[in-house]
Amino acid sequence: MTMDAETIFIDTNILIYATNDESPFQAKSLGMLNQLMTDGIACAISPQIVREYLVVFTRGVSPDDAARSAALHNIGKFIEAFTLLDENRETVARLHTIVDNSAVGGKQIHDANIVAVMQVHGVKRLLTHNLDDFKRYIQWIEIINLDGAPV
C-alpha cells in the first residue's frame, strides 16, 4: 500500500504527550493531532509505535493498574483513528540498507526502523518532538515539529 502525500507518520512521543495529563506538551500534541484529522490528513503509525507506547505506560505497573488499562484503551483508539502500517520483509530489507548506509546502531535502530517503514509505505512526513533523532534522515523524510513547522 502506498500512502499519498497527505499522510503523516506519528512518532511515539507525540502519542505519549497527547495522553499524559502531566506532560507540558499535551496541549500542543493534542492540538496538532486534532488539526491533522480536521484537515483530512491521514495519520499513520506502525506496530513499533504501539509497542513503544505500551512500554512507557505499563512500565512498573501491575496487571490491574488503571494506567495499564488506560494505555490499552488508548491503543485501541489509535488503531481505530490511524492507519497501521505493516512491518514486513520489505521494511526489514530497507532497515538493513539504512543501517548499512547510515552508520547507526543501538537505540538509533528504532528511529531507522520508523524511517524504513515510512519509506516502504510511501510516507514522507514525520510528526515528532525528537527532532535531533531524525535529522540524519532529512534527505528522505520531512520532519514536522509540534508547531507544525518543517525542520
GUROZA-498595 format. One record per atom (N, C-alpha, C): residue number from 1; z, y, x; atom name. Coordinates in nm, 3 decimals. Atoms other than C-alpha are relative to their C-alpha. Example, Ala and Ser with C-alpha at 12.3 -4.5 7.8 and 13.67 -1.06 7.14 Angstrom:
% GUROZA-498595
nr, up, north, east, atom
1, 0.000, -0.119, 0.089, N
1, 0.780, -0.450, 1.230, CA
1, 0.000, 0.120, 0.090, C
2, -0.006, -0.119, -0.082, N
2, 0.714, -0.106, 1.367, CA
2, 0.073, 0.109, -0.077, C
END
This chain:
% GUROZA-498595
nr, up, north, east, atom
1, 0.000, -0.118, 0.085, N
1, 0.000, 0.000, 0.000, CA
1, 0.000, 0.124, 0.089, C
2, 0.007, -0.125, -0.075, N
2, -0.094, 0.341, 0.136, CA
2, 0.048, 0.113, -0.089, C
3, -0.055, -0.113, 0.075, N
3, 0.104, 0.643, 0.024, CA
3, -0.093, 0.119, 0.015, C
4, 0.080, -0.122, -0.011, N
4, -0.056, 0.977, -0.043, CA
4, 0.076, 0.105, 0.081, C
5, -0.057, -0.106, -0.083, N
5, 0.014, 1.299, 0.144, CA
5, 0.125, 0.063, -0.062, C
6, -0.115, -0.060, 0.066, N
6, 0.276, 1.398, -0.112, CA
6, 0.127, -0.085, 0.013, C
7, -0.117, 0.086, -0.017, N
7, 0.511, 1.111, -0.022, CA
7, 0.083, 0.047, 0.118, C
8, -0.090, -0.036, -0.109, N
8, 0.815, 1.183, 0.193, CA
8, 0.104, -0.111, 0.016, C
9, -0.099, 0.103, -0.030, N
9, 1.042, 0.930, 0.362, CA
9, 0.137, 0.067, 0.011, C
10, -0.134, -0.056, 0.002, N
10, 1.413, 0.993, 0.310, CA
10, 0.088, -0.077, 0.099, C
11, -0.088, 0.061, -0.099, N
11, 1.641, 0.925, 0.608, CA
11, 0.138, -0.027, -0.060, C
12, -0.131, 0.041, 0.049, N
12, 1.979, 0.762, 0.556, CA
12, 0.098, 0.116, -0.010, C
13, -0.099, -0.108, 0.000, N
13, 2.177, 1.073, 0.646, CA
13, -0.012, 0.090, -0.122, C
14, 0.019, -0.083, 0.119, N
14, 2.027, 1.264, 0.353, CA
14, 0.069, -0.065, -0.121, C
15, -0.063, 0.071, 0.111, N
15, 2.144, 0.997, 0.107, CA
15, 0.152, -0.002, 0.015, C
16, -0.144, -0.001, -0.026, N
16, 2.487, 0.982, 0.270, CA
16, 0.058, 0.136, -0.038, C
17, -0.049, -0.134, 0.033, N
17, 2.530, 1.358, 0.246, CA
17, -0.005, 0.026, -0.150, C
18, 0.018, -0.028, 0.143, N
18, 2.399, 1.371, -0.110, CA
18, 0.105, -0.069, -0.087, C
19, -0.095, 0.076, 0.083, N
19, 2.653, 1.115, -0.233, CA
19, 0.144, 0.007, 0.052, C
20, -0.134, -0.013, -0.056, N
20, 2.955, 1.220, -0.025, CA
20, 0.056, 0.136, -0.039, C
21, -0.059, -0.125, 0.049, N
21, 3.168, 1.480, -0.202, CA
21, 0.064, 0.083, 0.111, C
22, -0.065, -0.071, -0.110, N
22, 3.330, 1.572, 0.131, CA
22, -0.100, 0.055, 0.103, C
23, 0.099, -0.045, -0.096, N
23, 3.003, 1.645, 0.312, CA
23, -0.032, 0.148, -0.019, C
24, 0.040, -0.140, 0.011, N
24, 2.930, 2.010, 0.390, CA
24, -0.149, 0.015, -0.032, C
25, 0.144, -0.003, 0.027, N
25, 2.563, 1.918, 0.343, CA
25, -0.035, -0.059, -0.137, C
26, 0.028, 0.064, 0.128, N
26, 2.600, 1.766, -0.004, CA
26, -0.090, 0.086, -0.089, C
27, 0.078, -0.086, 0.090, N
27, 2.466, 2.064, -0.199, CA
27, -0.145, 0.012, 0.046, C
28, 0.137, -0.012, -0.052, N
28, 2.164, 2.108, 0.029, CA
28, -0.077, -0.130, -0.017, C
29, 0.067, 0.129, 0.011, N
29, 2.085, 1.735, 0.029, CA
29, -0.038, -0.030, -0.145, C
30, 0.029, 0.022, 0.142, N
30, 2.113, 1.702, -0.348, CA
30, -0.109, 0.095, -0.049, C
31, 0.100, -0.099, 0.041, N
31, 1.916, 2.021, -0.397, CA
31, -0.139, -0.036, 0.048, C
32, 0.130, 0.037, -0.056, N
32, 1.638, 1.903, -0.169, CA
32, -0.057, -0.121, -0.073, C
33, 0.048, 0.120, 0.071, N
33, 1.614, 1.559, -0.335, CA
33, -0.044, 0.035, -0.141, C
34, 0.036, -0.041, 0.136, N
34, 1.612, 1.715, -0.682, CA
34, -0.129, 0.082, -0.001, C
35, 0.120, -0.082, -0.007, N
35, 1.347, 1.968, -0.578, CA
35, -0.125, -0.086, 0.025, C
36, 0.113, 0.089, -0.028, N
36, 1.123, 1.697, -0.433, CA
36, -0.044, -0.074, -0.126, C
37, 0.034, 0.076, 0.121, N
37, 1.142, 1.493, -0.752, CA
37, -0.054, 0.091, -0.109, C
38, 0.050, -0.097, 0.098, N
38, 1.094, 1.801, -0.973, CA
38, -0.144, 0.038, 0.031, C
39, 0.136, -0.036, -0.043, N
39, 0.783, 1.887, -0.770, CA
39, -0.097, -0.118, -0.005, C
40, 0.087, 0.117, 0.011, N
40, 0.648, 1.534, -0.826, CA
40, -0.032, -0.065, 0.133, C
41, 0.022, 0.061, -0.132, N
41, 0.675, 1.435, -0.460, CA
41, 0.073, -0.133, 0.005, C
42, -0.059, 0.134, -0.006, N
42, 0.733, 1.063, -0.421, CA
42, 0.092, -0.010, 0.121, C
43, -0.096, 0.022, -0.107, N
43, 1.040, 0.980, -0.216, CA
43, 0.001, -0.150, 0.032, C
44, 0.006, 0.140, -0.042, N
44, 1.035, 0.657, -0.014, CA
44, 0.116, -0.031, 0.094, C
45, -0.100, 0.054, -0.091, N
45, 1.299, 0.450, 0.163, CA
45, -0.044, -0.140, 0.039, C
46, 0.029, 0.137, -0.041, N
46, 1.299, 0.113, 0.336, CA
46, 0.128, -0.082, -0.007, C
47, -0.122, 0.082, -0.002, N
47, 1.538, -0.183, 0.344, CA
47, 0.099, 0.044, 0.109, C
48, -0.088, -0.049, -0.106, N
48, 1.675, -0.039, 0.670, CA
48, 0.090, 0.112, -0.052, C
49, -0.077, -0.111, 0.055, N
49, 1.788, 0.274, 0.484, CA
49, 0.110, -0.053, -0.091, C
50, -0.099, 0.062, 0.088, N
50, 1.963, 0.060, 0.224, CA
50, 0.114, -0.061, 0.084, C
51, -0.102, 0.062, -0.086, N
51, 2.143, -0.138, 0.498, CA
51, 0.088, 0.104, 0.067, C
52, -0.078, -0.103, -0.069, N
52, 2.247, 0.173, 0.690, CA
52, 0.095, 0.071, -0.096, C
53, -0.083, -0.066, 0.101, N
53, 2.378, 0.338, 0.374, CA
53, 0.122, -0.088, -0.033, C
54, -0.110, 0.092, 0.032, N
54, 2.584, 0.031, 0.286, CA
54, 0.097, -0.015, 0.116, C
55, -0.089, 0.009, -0.117, N
55, 2.722, 0.008, 0.641, CA
55, 0.099, 0.116, -0.002, C
56, -0.086, -0.119, -0.002, N
56, 2.858, 0.363, 0.617, CA
56, 0.105, -0.006, -0.111, C
57, -0.092, -0.009, 0.113, N
57, 3.014, 0.332, 0.272, CA
57, 0.082, -0.125, -0.027, C
58, -0.084, 0.120, 0.018, N
58, 3.153, -0.021, 0.300, CA
58, 0.083, -0.030, 0.123, C
59, -0.076, 0.022, -0.123, N
59, 3.299, 0.006, 0.649, CA
59, 0.150, 0.008, -0.030, C
60, -0.145, 0.001, 0.013, N
60, 3.663, -0.099, 0.630, CA
60, 0.054, 0.001, -0.142, C
61, -0.051, 0.003, 0.137, N
61, 3.684, -0.126, 0.252, CA
61, 0.004, -0.143, -0.052, C
62, -0.012, 0.133, 0.058, N
62, 3.792, -0.428, 0.052, CA
62, -0.106, -0.020, -0.107, C
63, 0.104, 0.028, 0.101, N
63, 3.554, -0.602, -0.192, CA
63, 0.025, 0.066, -0.135, C
64, -0.028, -0.063, 0.129, N
64, 3.732, -0.443, -0.488, CA
64, 0.022, 0.151, 0.012, C
65, -0.017, -0.143, -0.024, N
65, 3.742, -0.093, -0.338, CA
65, -0.102, 0.080, -0.082, C
66, 0.087, -0.086, 0.080, N
66, 3.596, 0.186, -0.553, CA
66, -0.118, 0.054, 0.082, C
67, 0.109, -0.051, -0.085, N
67, 3.392, 0.318, -0.258, CA
67, -0.112, -0.102, 0.014, C
68, 0.101, 0.108, -0.008, N
68, 3.216, -0.018, -0.226, CA
68, -0.081, -0.006, -0.129, C
69, 0.068, 0.003, 0.130, N
69, 3.137, -0.023, -0.597, CA
69, -0.093, 0.120, -0.016, C
70, 0.082, -0.120, 0.011, N
70, 3.009, 0.333, -0.582, CA
70, -0.125, -0.011, 0.088, C
71, 0.114, 0.017, -0.091, N
71, 2.787, 0.251, -0.283, CA
71, -0.104, -0.092, -0.061, C
72, 0.093, 0.093, 0.063, N
72, 2.635, -0.045, -0.463, CA
72, -0.069, 0.064, -0.121, C
73, 0.058, -0.072, 0.114, N
73, 2.582, 0.167, -0.774, CA
73, -0.107, 0.098, 0.049, C
74, 0.096, -0.097, -0.055, N
74, 2.412, 0.437, -0.564, CA
74, -0.127, -0.068, 0.050, C
75, 0.117, 0.073, -0.048, N
75, 2.182, 0.181, -0.402, CA
75, -0.091, -0.034, -0.119, C
76, 0.079, 0.028, 0.121, N
76, 2.072, 0.075, -0.750, CA
76, -0.077, 0.122, -0.047, C
77, 0.065, -0.125, 0.041, N
77, 1.994, 0.438, -0.834, CA
77, -0.114, 0.037, 0.096, C
78, 0.104, -0.031, -0.099, N
78, 1.799, 0.486, -0.510, CA
78, -0.123, -0.088, -0.023, C
79, 0.112, 0.094, 0.021, N
79, 1.588, 0.175, -0.575, CA
79, -0.077, 0.036, -0.127, C
80, 0.062, -0.040, 0.127, N
80, 1.520, 0.300, -0.927, CA
80, -0.084, 0.127, 0.018, C
81, 0.064, -0.132, -0.011, N
81, 1.423, 0.654, -0.820, CA
81, -0.105, 0.008, 0.110, C
82, 0.086, -0.012, -0.117, N
82, 1.246, 0.594, -0.488, CA
82, -0.090, -0.122, 0.016, C
83, 0.087, 0.111, -0.038, N
83, 0.962, 0.380, -0.361, CA
83, 0.065, -0.073, 0.116, C
84, -0.056, 0.081, -0.107, N
84, 1.092, 0.093, -0.147, CA
84, -0.116, -0.059, 0.080, C
85, 0.109, 0.045, -0.086, N
85, 0.853, 0.036, 0.143, CA
85, 0.041, -0.127, 0.072, C
86, -0.028, 0.128, -0.065, N
86, 0.835, -0.319, 0.276, CA
86, 0.001, 0.010, 0.151, C
87, 0.007, 0.026, -0.143, N
87, 0.913, -0.419, 0.630, CA
87, -0.063, -0.139, 0.011, C
88, 0.075, 0.125, -0.007, N
88, 0.674, -0.695, 0.732, CA
88, -0.056, -0.020, 0.141, C
89, 0.059, 0.026, -0.133, N
89, 0.471, -0.837, 1.023, CA
89, -0.067, 0.123, 0.058, C
90, 0.072, -0.119, -0.046, N
90, 0.264, -0.522, 1.042, CA
90, 0.097, 0.108, 0.049, C
91, -0.097, -0.100, -0.045, N
91, 0.569, -0.295, 1.064, CA
91, 0.069, -0.043, 0.128, C
92, -0.061, 0.052, -0.123, N
92, 0.724, -0.520, 1.329, CA
92, -0.096, 0.018, 0.118, C
93, 0.100, -0.019, -0.106, N
93, 0.400, -0.510, 1.530, CA
93, -0.009, 0.148, 0.040, C
94, 0.005, -0.145, -0.029, N
94, 0.391, -0.130, 1.500, CA
94, 0.125, 0.042, 0.076, C
95, -0.125, -0.028, -0.073, N
95, 0.758, -0.113, 1.610, CA
95, -0.014, -0.042, 0.145, C
96, 0.021, 0.050, -0.136, N
96, 0.667, -0.322, 1.913, CA
96, -0.082, 0.100, 0.082, C
97, 0.087, -0.095, -0.068, N
97, 0.391, -0.077, 2.004, CA
97, 0.074, 0.131, 0.029, C
98, -0.074, -0.125, -0.019, N
98, 0.613, 0.228, 1.955, CA
98, 0.102, -0.016, 0.113, C
99, -0.103, 0.022, -0.103, N
99, 0.893, 0.082, 2.169, CA
99, -0.066, -0.014, 0.137, C
100, 0.071, 0.020, -0.126, N
100, 0.645, -0.023, 2.436, CA
100, -0.054, 0.132, 0.057, C
101, 0.064, -0.124, -0.044, N
101, 0.477, 0.319, 2.449, CA
101, 0.093, 0.120, 0.010, C
102, -0.089, -0.116, 0.007, N
102, 0.775, 0.547, 2.391, CA
102, 0.125, -0.012, 0.085, C
103, -0.118, 0.019, -0.086, N
103, 1.038, 0.404, 2.627, CA
103, 0.130, 0.027, -0.074, C
104, -0.125, -0.013, 0.075, N
104, 1.305, 0.393, 2.357, CA
104, 0.076, -0.132, 0.007, C
105, -0.081, 0.120, 0.000, N
105, 1.591, 0.147, 2.343, CA
105, 0.132, 0.024, -0.069, C
106, -0.131, -0.010, 0.064, N
106, 1.933, 0.076, 2.199, CA
106, -0.008, 0.049, -0.142, C
107, -0.005, -0.052, 0.136, N
107, 2.018, 0.269, 1.884, CA
107, -0.126, 0.077, -0.039, C
108, 0.124, -0.072, 0.029, N
108, 1.690, 0.461, 1.915, CA
108, -0.102, -0.090, -0.071, C
109, 0.090, 0.094, 0.066, N
109, 1.518, 0.146, 1.787, CA
109, 0.003, 0.020, -0.152, C
110, -0.009, -0.024, 0.145, N
110, 1.646, 0.227, 1.436, CA
110, -0.097, 0.111, -0.042, C
111, 0.091, -0.110, 0.031, N
111, 1.455, 0.556, 1.440, CA
111, -0.146, -0.041, 0.020, C
112, 0.136, 0.049, -0.024, N
112, 1.148, 0.391, 1.591, CA
112, -0.047, -0.089, -0.115, C
113, 0.036, 0.086, 0.112, N
113, 1.155, 0.137, 1.308, CA
113, -0.036, 0.083, -0.123, C
114, 0.034, -0.088, 0.112, N
114, 1.158, 0.415, 1.049, CA
114, -0.142, 0.054, 0.019, C
115, 0.134, -0.053, -0.028, N
115, 0.851, 0.566, 1.215, CA
115, -0.105, -0.109, -0.018, C
116, 0.094, 0.112, 0.015, N
116, 0.682, 0.224, 1.226, CA
116, -0.028, -0.027, -0.148, C
117, 0.017, 0.023, 0.144, N
117, 0.741, 0.170, 0.853, CA
117, -0.081, 0.113, -0.062, C
118, 0.075, -0.115, 0.053, N
118, 0.617, 0.520, 0.776, CA
118, -0.148, -0.011, 0.035, C
119, 0.140, 0.008, -0.043, N
119, 0.300, 0.471, 0.980, CA
119, -0.077, -0.109, -0.073, C
120, 0.068, 0.112, 0.066, N
120, 0.213, 0.133, 0.832, CA
120, -0.029, 0.032, -0.146, C
121, 0.017, -0.031, 0.141, N
121, 0.258, 0.269, 0.480, CA
121, -0.067, 0.136, -0.024, C
122, 0.073, -0.126, 0.016, N
122, 0.076, 0.597, 0.545, CA
122, 0.084, 0.118, -0.041, C
123, -0.089, -0.113, 0.031, N
123, 0.378, 0.825, 0.502, CA
123, 0.011, 0.086, 0.125, C
124, 0.006, -0.087, -0.117, N
124, 0.355, 1.126, 0.730, CA
124, 0.119, 0.095, 0.011, C
125, -0.111, -0.095, -0.001, N
125, 0.664, 1.330, 0.635, CA
125, 0.134, -0.071, -0.012, C
126, -0.135, 0.056, -0.003, N
126, 1.032, 1.256, 0.700, CA
126, 0.101, 0.110, -0.027, C
127, -0.110, -0.091, 0.027, N
127, 1.328, 1.437, 0.547, CA
127, 0.124, -0.054, 0.070, C
128, -0.116, 0.044, -0.077, N
128, 1.621, 1.415, 0.790, CA
128, 0.082, 0.119, 0.045, C
129, -0.086, -0.100, -0.062, N
129, 1.915, 1.607, 0.925, CA
129, 0.011, -0.026, 0.150, C
130, -0.004, 0.039, -0.142, N
130, 1.888, 1.424, 1.260, CA
130, -0.131, 0.037, 0.068, C
131, 0.128, -0.048, -0.051, N
131, 1.604, 1.636, 1.391, CA
131, -0.028, -0.048, 0.142, C
132, 0.021, 0.037, -0.140, N
132, 1.654, 1.560, 1.760, CA
132, -0.037, -0.147, 0.016, C
133, 0.029, 0.144, -0.011, N
133, 1.637, 1.183, 1.697, CA
133, -0.148, -0.031, -0.021, C
134, 0.139, 0.029, 0.035, N
134, 1.280, 1.211, 1.571, CA
134, -0.102, 0.089, 0.071, C
135, 0.094, -0.093, -0.066, N
135, 1.129, 1.489, 1.786, CA
135, -0.098, -0.071, 0.091, C
136, 0.092, 0.073, -0.089, N
136, 0.977, 1.231, 2.023, CA
136, -0.119, -0.056, -0.077, C
137, 0.108, 0.056, 0.083, N
137, 0.758, 1.116, 1.730, CA
137, -0.083, 0.108, -0.070, C
138, 0.063, -0.112, 0.068, N
138, 0.629, 1.461, 1.633, CA
138, -0.153, -0.010, -0.002, C
139, 0.146, 0.015, 0.001, N
139, 0.273, 1.360, 1.724, CA
139, -0.046, -0.090, -0.115, C
140, 0.036, 0.093, 0.108, N
140, 0.285, 1.100, 1.443, CA
140, 0.052, 0.040, -0.136, C
141, -0.062, -0.033, 0.129, N
141, 0.510, 1.246, 1.175, CA
141, 0.037, 0.148, -0.005, C
142, -0.050, -0.135, 0.023, N
142, 0.610, 1.578, 1.025, CA
142, 0.146, -0.013, -0.040, C
143, -0.143, 0.007, 0.028, N
143, 0.986, 1.627, 1.027, CA
143, 0.038, 0.121, -0.085, C
144, -0.044, -0.104, 0.090, N
144, 1.134, 1.826, 0.741, CA
144, 0.153, 0.006, 0.004, C
145, -0.146, -0.012, -0.004, N
145, 1.488, 1.966, 0.763, CA
145, 0.054, 0.030, -0.140, C
146, -0.063, -0.023, 0.130, N
146, 1.737, 2.033, 0.483, CA
146, -0.037, 0.132, -0.066, C
147, 0.047, -0.124, 0.059, N
147, 1.597, 2.381, 0.433, CA
147, -0.142, -0.013, -0.053, C
148, 0.136, 0.024, 0.046, N
148, 1.260, 2.225, 0.352, CA
148, -0.106, 0.046, 0.096, C
149, 0.095, -0.050, -0.100, N
149, 1.102, 2.365, 0.667, CA
149, -0.041, -0.110, 0.096, C
150, 0.043, 0.095, -0.104, N
150, 0.891, 2.157, 0.904, CA
150, 0.060, 0.040, 0.134, C
151, -0.053, -0.025, -0.135, N
151, 1.028, 2.123, 1.256, CA
151, -0.115, 0.012, 0.097, C
END
